[in-house]
Amino acid sequence: CTYITPWRPGTHKAQRAAGMCSGLRGVSNAGVPSTAYMLLFKLYTLQLTRNQILRLVTHKDSPYIRAIGLLYLRYVCEPKELWGWYEPYVSDPEMWSQLGEGGERSTLGSFVRRLCTELEWYDTMLPRLPVPVARDIEKKLAEATAAGTQRERGRDRERRDERRGSESRRSYDDRGRDRSYGDRGRDRYDERYDDRRREYDDRRRDYDDRGRDYDRRDDRRREYDRRDYDRYDDRRY
């Protein structure tokens, strides 16, 4: 079963019956019944128990099994008990296509909301709900939709917070890597500064040595001048 329509796609009202094959003579032009509705008829004859229905609507193999179980409830369930069955699946996110492969995809939650609010399913009439029950279901459906919207907003907020947290962690890691790069750069700068400082100290020591040489040279020159002056005085007197 890969579609949930009453008729096999492409056969419903494909040709209009006229003349000897008209609807007045009991010849239907509706189309070929689908596998899904033949299974629904079989389930109706079996008169499923509550546990069997619960296994259908919670089946994990295929969304079409769940859809058949939900559609079975719409046909056979008491109107006052219908919301109790449908409430857990109003916001069901499982994706499927009502028309099979190539059809528009939607969620099972939207399928349940359609069963709650509409009286037709692909040109077949669904059991009519009493007006008070229908109004109560519409009210509860609006409340469930609002709650689902709030939950979805909460999930979006959580996802945004997670993205921001991951971005902040990445930026923190980047800053840590930049800091490590900066530390290495400062280490290289300190090494160059130490080299320049040592070179400056060497030059200063050389300058100090030259200054001491100049001082000794000046001392010798003064000593020589003093001696010359003493000899000149001796010759004078």
Secondary structure, 3 states (H helix, E strand, C coil): CCCCCCECCCCCCCCCCCHHHCHHHCCCCCCCECHHHHHHHHHHHHCCCHHHHHHHHCCCCCHHHHHHHHHHHHHHCCHHHHHHHHHHHCCCCCEEECCCCCCCEEEHHHHHHHHHHCCECCCCECCCCCHHHHHHHHHHHHHHHHHHHHHHHHHHHHHHHHHHHHHHHHHHHHHHHHHHHHHHHHHHHHHHHHHHHHHHHHHHHHHHHHHHHHHHHHHHHHHHHHHHHHHHHHHHC
